[in-house]
Amino acid sequence: QVHFVESGGGLVQPGGSLTLSCTAPISTFSHYVMGWYRQAPGKQRDLVASVTTDGRTAYGDSVKGRFTISRDNTKNTVTLQMNSLKPEDTAVYYCNAAPPLGGDVYWGQGTQVTVSL
């Protein structure tokens, strides 16, 4: 059992910004692909952004140009900077750690992001 520490969610107005942070107490953190997923009520959980072990990033189409994912292997942390937030970004955001060659996948407990006036 791995207990991630997620923070940074909350309520923000449209056009605003939030920064999500996830600390994963995995001894081999640098060997994992780290990602953020989100799930809105009644919808499936979708990939928001991911960063590979060598720093390559990928983004969902709806967040390209607005969100930035980064990782700090010295602190076992992955961060999601979210700018120009829209109401449709409202969801529970989950941190994810996946070994690139298969194996156990770990999830955080989720943090709520609400974009509303």
C-alpha positions in Angstrom: 0.0 0.0 0.0 1.4 3.4 -1.1 -0.2 6.5 0.3 0.2 9.5 -1.9 0.0 13.0 -0.5 -2.0 15.2 -2.9 -2.7 18.8 -2.4 -3.7 22.0 -4.2 -7.3 21.4 -5.2 -10.1 23.8 -4.4 -12.5 26.3 -5.9 -11.4 28.7 -8.5 -13.2 31.1 -10.9 -13.1 30.5 -14.6 -9.8 31.8 -16.1 -8.0 31.2 -12.8 -5.1 28.9 -11.9 -4.4 26.1 -9.5 -1.4 24.0 -8.9 -1.8 20.4 -7.9 1.0 18.5 -6.1 1.5 14.8 -5.4 4.2 13.3 -3.3 4.6 9.6 -3.8 6.6 7.6 -1.1 8.0 5.1 -3.6 11.6 4.2 -3.2 12.1 3.9 -7.0 10.0 7.0 -7.9 12.3 8.0 -10.7 11.5 4.7 -12.5 7.8 5.4 -12.7 5.7 7.2 -15.3 3.8 9.8 -13.3 0.4 11.1 -14.3 -2.6 13.0 -13.4 -6.1 11.7 -14.3 -9.5 13.3 -13.7 -13.0 12.0 -13.2 -16.1 14.2 -13.4 -19.5 12.9 -12.0 -21.0 10.3 -14.3 -17.9 10.1 -16.5 -15.0 7.9 -16.9 -11.5 8.6 -15.5 -9.4 10.2 -18.2 -5.7 11.0 -18.6 -4.9 14.7 -18.1 -1.2 14.6 -18.4 1.8 12.3 -17.9 5.6 12.6 -17.6 7.9 9.7 -18.3 11.0 8.7 -16.4 13.2 10.8 -18.8 10.9 13.9 -18.7 8.8 13.5 -21.8 5.3 14.8 -21.4 1.9 14.1 -22.9 -1.4 15.9 -22.5 -5.1 15.3 -23.1 -6.4 17.3 -26.0 -8.6 19.4 -23.8 -5.8 20.7 -21.6 -3.0 21.2 -24.2 -1.5 24.7 -23.9 -3.2 25.3 -20.5 -1.7 22.7 -18.2 1.9 21.8 -17.5 3.1 18.7 -15.7 6.5 18.4 -14.1 8.4 16.1 -11.8 11.1 16.4 -9.2 12.7 13.0 -8.6 14.7 14.4 -5.7 11.5 15.1 -3.8 9.3 12.2 -5.2 6.9 14.9 -6.4 4.8 15.5 -9.5 3.1 18.8 -10.1 0.3 19.9 -12.4 0.1 23.6 -13.1 -3.4 24.5 -14.4 -4.0 27.8 -16.1 -7.0 29.3 -17.8 -9.3 27.0 -16.0 -12.7 26.3 -17.4 -15.9 25.0 -15.8 -15.5 21.7 -17.7 -12.2 21.2 -15.9 -14.2 20.5 -12.7 -13.5 17.0 -11.5 -11.7 14.9 -9.0 -8.0 14.8 -10.0 -6.0 11.7 -9.2 -2.2 11.2 -9.1 -1.0 8.0 -10.7 2.3 6.1 -10.8 2.9 3.4 -13.3 6.0 1.4 -14.1 6.8 1.7 -17.8 7.3 -2.0 -18.3 4.2 -3.2 -16.4 3.6 -4.0 -12.8 1.7 -2.5 -9.9 0.0 0.8 -10.6 -0.6 3.2 -7.7 -3.3 5.9 -7.3 -3.7 8.8 -5.0 -6.9 9.4 -3.1 -7.9 12.3 -5.3 -8.4 16.0 -4.9 -11.4 18.0 -5.9 -11.1 20.9 -8.4 -14.1 23.0 -8.9 -14.2 25.8 -11.5 -17.2 28.1 -11.0 -18.3 31.6 -10.5 
